[in-house]
Amino acid sequence: MRTVIQRVKEAEIWIDSERFSQIDRGLLILFGCRHGDQEGSTVWLAEKILNLRIFEDAEQKMNLSLLEISGQIMVVSQFTLYADSRKGRRPAFTEAMEPVEAERLYNAFVARIRSSGLTTQTGVFGAKMEVKLTNDGPVTILLDHDL
């Protein structure tokens, strides 16, 4: 399972030229899974992300978690996180999980994040979306987890 975490000042998802969801200060999480991923990874990733100390304290040191700042969260499904571009010029997505199972794991991850009580928004699984964000820092972190 793979996530790309971006610390944002704000983020929005647009679908069919209409704003679908938005958040203020917090994290934009791009979420992807591959063949063999299991639901246990969603638990580990959610806990890690919620407690990752990547927000600045009064001394401008990254010392605070999303929970500590009561930040907001946007989770976007992204199978392209498992693109294989080693050969040729067109990425292959054979490592990405099939949509039915990937959606189940995506929903399990979102449910774990929502259980934190923080404001959590999403896109629409499998939809073509425009994601607009103002990256804060910029701070972008890649987190993988395999059971």
C-alpha positions in Angstrom: 0.0 0.0 0.0 1.4 3.4 -0.9 0.5 6.9 0.1 1.8 10.3 -0.9 1.1 12.8 1.9 1.2 16.5 1.2 0.9 19.2 3.9 -1.5 21.8 2.5 -2.9 25.2 3.3 -6.0 24.2 1.3 -7.1 21.6 -1.2 -10.1 21.0 -3.4 -11.5 18.3 -5.7 -13.4 19.2 -8.8 -15.5 16.7 -10.8 -17.2 17.7 -14.0 -16.3 21.4 -13.5 -18.0 21.5 -10.0 -16.2 21.6 -6.7 -16.9 18.3 -5.0 -15.0 18.7 -1.7 -12.5 21.0 0.0 -10.3 21.3 3.1 -8.3 23.9 4.9 -5.0 23.4 6.7 -4.1 19.7 6.9 -3.1 16.8 4.7 -3.9 15.7 1.2 -3.4 12.0 1.0 -3.0 10.2 -2.4 -3.8 6.5 -1.7 -3.0 3.5 -3.8 -2.9 -0.3 -3.4 -1.3 -3.2 -5.2 -2.0 -6.9 -5.6 -1.6 -8.6 -2.2 -2.2 -5.6 0.0 -4.4 -6.3 3.0 -6.6 -4.3 5.3 -4.1 -4.4 8.1 -2.0 -1.9 6.2 -4.8 0.6 6.2 -4.7 0.5 10.0 -0.9 1.0 10.2 -0.9 3.8 7.6 -3.8 5.7 9.1 -2.2 5.7 12.6 1.2 6.7 11.2 -0.3 9.6 9.2 -2.5 10.9 12.0 0.5 10.9 14.4 3.3 12.0 12.0 4.9 15.1 13.4 5.1 17.2 10.3 3.5 20.5 11.4 5.5 23.3 12.8 5.4 24.3 16.5 5.9 27.8 17.9 9.7 27.4 17.3 9.1 26.5 13.6 10.2 22.9 14.1 8.2 20.0 12.6 7.0 18.7 16.0 3.2 18.6 15.8 0.9 15.9 14.4 -2.3 16.4 12.4 -4.2 15.4 15.5 -2.4 18.0 17.6 -3.3 20.8 15.2 -6.9 19.5 14.6 -6.1 19.6 10.9 -8.3 18.5 8.0 -7.8 15.6 5.7 -8.5 14.9 2.0 -8.1 11.3 0.7 -7.9 10.7 -3.0 -7.7 7.2 -4.6 -4.8 7.0 -7.1 -3.9 3.7 -8.8 -1.1 5.5 -10.7 1.0 5.4 -7.6 1.9 1.9 -8.8 3.0 2.9 -12.3 5.9 0.9 -13.6 7.9 3.2 -16.0 11.1 1.2 -16.2 10.5 -0.1 -19.7 9.3 1.8 -22.7 7.6 5.2 -22.6 4.1 4.3 -21.4 3.7 3.3 -17.8 2.3 -0.1 -17.0 -0.2 -0.5 -14.1 -0.1 -4.2 -13.8 1.0 -4.0 -10.1 -2.1 -1.9 -9.2 -4.9 -3.7 -7.5 -8.1 -4.5 -9.3 -10.8 -1.8 -8.8 -13.3 -3.8 -6.7 -10.8 -4.8 -4.0 -8.9 -1.5 -4.2 -12.1 0.4 -3.5 -12.8 -1.8 -0.5 -9.3 -1.0 0.9 -9.7 2.7 0.1 -13.0 2.8 2.0 -11.4 0.9 5.0 -8.6 3.5 5.0 -11.0 6.4 4.9 -13.1 4.9 7.7 -9.9 4.6 9.8 -9.0 8.2 9.2 -12.6 9.4 9.9 -12.6 7.5 13.2 -10.0 10.1 14.4 -12.9 12.7 14.5 -11.0 15.1 12.2 -12.8 16.7 9.3 -12.2 14.2 6.4 -13.1 14.7 2.7 -12.7 12.4 -0.3 -13.1 12.4 -4.0 -15.0 9.7 -5.9 -13.2 6.4 -6.3 -12.3 5.8 -10.0 -13.6 9.2 -11.1 -11.6 11.7 -13.2 -10.9 14.5 -10.8 -9.0 17.8 -10.7 -7.1 18.2 -7.5 -6.1 21.7 -6.6 -3.9 22.4 -3.7 -1.7 24.9 -2.0 1.3 22.9 -0.7 2.6 24.1 2.6 6.3 24.1 2.9 6.4 22.3 0.5 6.2 19.1 2.6 5.6 15.9 0.7 6.2 12.5 2.2 5.9 9.0 0.6 4.8 6.2 3.0 4.6 2.5 1.9 3.4 -0.4 4.0 3.4 -4.1 3.2 2.1 -6.8 5.5 
